Amino acid sequence: MARRKIIRITVTSLLVVLVLVTAALGGVGWYYSGELLEPEEVPRRYPETSLGVDDKNVVLAESKLTLQRGTFGIVWPGGTAKVGDIASTRDGRVERPLLEGTAPPEGTKVRMETGVYEGNPKTSLGLVFSDVAVPGELGDMPAWFVPASKPDTWVITVHGRGASREEALRVVPQLHGAGLPVLLITYRNDPGVPKSPDGLYHLGDTEWHDVEAAIRYAQGQGAKKVVLYGWSMGGAIVGQTLARSGLAAAVSGVVLDSPVTNWTQTLNLQAENRGVPTWLTPVAEVVSGWRADIDFDRFDLVRNPPALKPPTLLIHGSADGTVPAQSSRDLATAANGLGWPLQYVEIPGADHTSGWNVATDTYRTALGDFLTRSIGAKP
């Protein structure tokens, strides 16, 4: 009898432990799924410090971000500026030439931005544009349309998670100069856009419908072909558009900048950044899949490539701390075997979506050559 009692106690204890472990894992999975799926306004942090101006150079306190090479925006409450590559560093001071705007006063807390332009195409670039509404399955989605001389091929830009259509403003002058009209879209859960029915991001699994709606809108305005241009999660959305949209045949070219082409690898990197064991990634995927009905395997473009594979330019920074460059390397390596005409350009030292900033000439050359080869756009 005593032995049976001990066995019952042991089994009960094991069940209690199992329940507690399962609950704990579920709680962790729910938390990280919330970090991944729940839209929220990105906190406006200002981690850097202006040290004033020295001989027309903006002086910033030295940090990992202020030491990035290339052209960047500087933002602070009530002001913006555009600064060039590092002119000098000494004694904890980083000097960068002021290219546009007014230098922040000494002591101002600022933020470095890869998006060097704020505002609309007219205020930031001096380009004529129209505010338009793209009819989507959830309602109208605001967009900016920049006309150009080649009205039969449009570029549709798809920003990343937590970003905005301003993310694309860096490349609009080059696209416009090549004669390509540009439609800078928003999608579900963006500010001022209808929310998804569950109020969650679906990481591209439903957002592709909004890109499809943009393609349909472009066709209604006379476009015969489109080029899809996606950053970060916008790349995942573009990938799903190619794989699942009935309008994918209209896509004559794709440009992907720091794209998510494998969510599992991206979540593993995010776990490492947070000091979380990567073995918890599957837990986050299971909970996220349950909450938002997402199949994470579908996003792996190496294992599940789209049937239609238009010419693609893939750009990624080697120092990307948000979406691993290895995912893009894997896709580039597999492209030939997949029958995918894909050109890969890796920008040494560039962090997430900062290839244009760190190596502007390299980026512009690759983009110009790609547009000429793939759709016959003028350089």
Residue pairs with C-beta under 8 A, 6 or more apart in sequence:
25 280
25 283
26 283
26 287
28 280
28 283
28 284
29 280
29 283
29 284
29 286
29 287
29 288
30 287
32 271
32 276
32 280
32 283
32 284
32 287
33 284
33 287
33 288
33 291
36 201
36 203
36 267
36 284
36 288
37 200
37 201
37 202
37 203
37 288
37 291
37 292
38 199
38 200
38 201
39 189
39 195
39 199
39 200
39 201
41 191
42 162
44 111
45 111
46 75
46 76
46 77
46 109
46 110
46 111
47 63
47 65
47 109
47 111
48 60
48 61
48 63
48 65
48 66
48 74
48 109
48 110
48 111
48 112
49 60
49 61
49 107
49 108
49 109
49 110
50 58
50 59
50 60
50 61
50 74
50 76
50 103
50 104
50 105
50 106
50 107
50 108
50 109
50 110
51 59
51 60
51 61
51 93
51 106
52 59
52 103
52 105
52 106
53 59
53 98
53 103
54 95
56 97
56 98
57 87
57 88
57 95
57 96
57 97
57 98
58 74
58 81
58 83
58 95
58 96
58 97
58 98
58 103
58 104
59 93
59 94
59 95
60 66
60 74
60 93
60 94
60 95
60 96
60 110
61 92
61 93
61 94
62 89
62 92
62 93
62 94
65 112
66 94
66 96
66 112
67 86
67 89
67 94
68 112
68 349
68 351
68 354
68 357
68 358
69 85
69 86
69 349
69 358
70 85
70 350
70 354
70 357
70 358
70 359
70 360
71 82
71 83
71 84
71 85
71 99
71 116
71 357
71 360
72 82
72 83
72 96
72 112
72 113
72 114
72 116
72 354
72 357
73 80
73 81
73 82
73 83
73 112
73 113
73 114
73 115
73 116
73 117
73 118
74 80
74 81
74 82
74 83
74 101
74 104
74 110
74 111
74 112
74 113
75 110
75 111
75 113
75 118
76 104
76 108
76 109
76 110
76 111
79 101
79 102
79 104
79 108
80 101
80 118
81 98
81 99
81 100
81 101
81 102
81 103
81 104
82 98
82 99
82 100
82 101
82 116
82 117
83 96
83 97
83 98
83 99
84 96
84 97
84 98
84 99
85 96
85 97
86 94
86 95
86 96
87 95
87 96
87 97
88 94
88 95
89 95
104 110
114 167
114 170
114 352
114 353
114 354
114 356
114 357
115 163
115 166
115 167
115 169
115 170
116 169
116 170
116 357
117 124
117 125
117 166
117 169
117 170
118 124
118 166
119 166
120 129
120 144
121 127
121 128
121 129
121 144
121 146
121 169
121 172
121 184
122 128
122 129
124 166
124 169
125 169
125 172
125 173
127 146
127 172
127 173
127 176
128 146
128 147
129 144
129 145
129 146
129 147
130 144
130 145
130 147
131 142
131 143
131 144
132 142
132 143
132 144
132 145
132 183
132 217
133 140
133 141
133 142
133 143
134 140
134 141
134 142
134 143
134 183
134 185
134 210
134 213
134 214
134 217
135 141
135 213
135 217
136 187
136 188
136 194
136 209
136 210
136 213
137 209
137 210
137 213
138 188
138 194
138 195
138 196
138 197
138 210
139 193
139 194
140 194
141 185
141 186
141 187
141 188
141 190
141 193
141 194
141 210
141 213
141 214
142 186
142 192
142 193
143 165
143 183
143 184
143 185
143 186
143 214
143 217
144 165
144 182
144 183
144 184
145 181
145 182
145 183
145 184
146 172
146 176
146 181
146 182
146 183
146 184
147 181
148 175
148 176
148 178
148 179
148 180
148 181
148 182
149 179
150 178
150 179
150 180
150 181
150 377
151 181
151 222
151 223
152 222
152 223
152 224
152 225
153 180
153 181
153 223
153 224
153 225
153 226
153 227
153 252
153 375
153 377
154 180
154 181
154 182
154 183
154 218
154 221
154 223
154 225
154 226
154 227
155 175
155 180
155 181
155 182
155 183
155 226
155 227
155 228
155 229
156 182
156 183
156 185
156 211
156 214
156 215
156 218
156 226
156 227
156 228
156 229
157 165
157 167
157 168
157 171
157 182
157 183
157 184
157 185
157 229
157 230
157 234
158 185
158 187
158 211
158 228
158 229
158 230
158 231
158 234
158 235
158 237
158 238
159 165
159 166
159 167
159 168
159 186
159 231
159 232
159 234
160 167
160 230
160 231
160 232
160 233
160 234
160 235
160 258
160 353
161 201
161 203
161 232
161 233
163 231
163 232
163 234
164 186
164 190
164 191
165 184
165 185
165 186
167 231
167 353
168 182
168 184
168 229
168 231
169 184
170 356
170 357
171 229
171 356
171 367
172 182
172 184
174 364
174 367
174 368
175 182
175 371
176 182
178 368
178 371
178 377
178 378
178 379
179 377
179 378
180 227
180 371
180 377
181 223
183 214
183 217
183 218
185 210
185 211
185 214
186 192
186 193
186 210
187 193
187 207
187 210
187 211
187 237
188 194
188 195
188 196
188 206
188 207
188 210
189 195
189 196
189 199
189 200
189 201
196 202
196 206
198 291
198 292
200 291
200 292
201 207
201 233
201 292
202 292
202 293
202 294
203 233
203 236
203 260
203 263
203 292
203 294
203 299
204 233
204 236
204 237
204 239
204 240
204 260
204 299
205 240
205 292
205 293
205 294
205 295
205 298
205 299
207 237
207 240
208 237
208 238
208 240
208 241
208 244
208 245
210 237
211 228
211 237
211 238
211 241
211 245
212 241
212 245
212 246
212 247
215 226
215 241
215 245
215 247
215 250
215 251
216 247
218 226
219 247
219 250
223 250
224 250
225 250
225 251
225 252
225 375
226 250
226 251
226 252
227 251
227 252
227 253
227 254
227 255
227 371
227 374
227 375
228 238
228 241
228 242
228 251
228 253
228 254
228 255
229 238
229 254
229 255
229 257
230 236
230 237
230 238
230 254
230 255
230 256
230 257
230 259
231 257
231 258
231 259
231 353
232 257
232 258
232 259
232 260
232 322
232 323
232 352
232 353
233 260
234 259
235 256
235 257
235 258
235 259
235 260
235 261
236 259
236 260
236 261
236 263
236 299
238 254
238 256
238 259
239 259
239 261
239 299
239 301
239 306
240 298
240 299
241 248
241 251
242 248
242 251
242 254
242 306
242 308
242 309
242 310
243 298
243 304
243 305
243 306
243 307
248 306
248 308
249 308
251 308
251 310
252 310
252 311
252 374
252 375
253 310
253 311
253 312
253 313
253 370
253 371
253 374
253 375
254 310
254 311
254 312
254 313
255 312
255 313
255 315
255 367
255 370
256 312
256 313
256 314
256 315
256 328
257 315
257 316
257 353
257 355
257 356
258 315
258 316
258 317
258 320
258 322
258 323
258 328
258 352
258 353
258 355
259 314
259 316
259 323
259 327
259 328
260 266
260 299
260 323
260 327
261 299
261 300
261 301
261 302
261 327
261 328
261 330
261 331
262 299
262 300
262 301
262 302
262 327
262 330
263 285
263 296
263 299
263 300
264 281
264 285
264 296
264 300
265 324
265 326
265 327
266 322
266 323
266 324
266 327
267 281
267 284
267 285
268 278
268 281
268 324
269 321
269 322
269 323
269 324
270 322
271 277
271 278
271 280
271 281
272 278
273 321
285 296
288 294
288 296
289 295
289 296
297 303
297 304
298 304
301 331
302 330
302 331
302 334
302 338
305 338
305 340
309 338
309 339
309 340
309 341
309 342
310 341
310 374
311 341
311 342
311 343
311 370
311 373
311 374
312 340
312 341
312 342
312 343
313 342
313 343
313 345
313 366
313 367
313 370
313 374
314 328
314 331
314 332
314 342
314 343
314 344
314 345
315 344
315 345
315 346
315 347
315 355
315 363
315 366
316 323
316 325
316 328
316 329
316 344
316 345
316 346
316 347
316 350
316 355
317 325
317 346
317 347
317 348
317 349
317 350
317 351
317 352
317 353
317 354
317 355
317 358
318 325
318 346
318 347
318 348
318 349
318 350
319 325
319 348
319 349
319 350
319 351
320 350
320 351
320 352
321 351
321 352
322 351
322 352
323 352
325 346
328 344
328 346
329 344
329 346
331 342
331 344
332 342
332 344
334 340
335 341
335 342
335 344
343 366
343 370
345 355
345 362
345 363
345 366
347 354
347 355
347 358
347 359
347 362
347 363
348 359
349 358
350 357
350 358
350 359
351 358
355 362
355 363
356 363
356 364
368 379
369 379
371 377
371 379
372 378
372 379
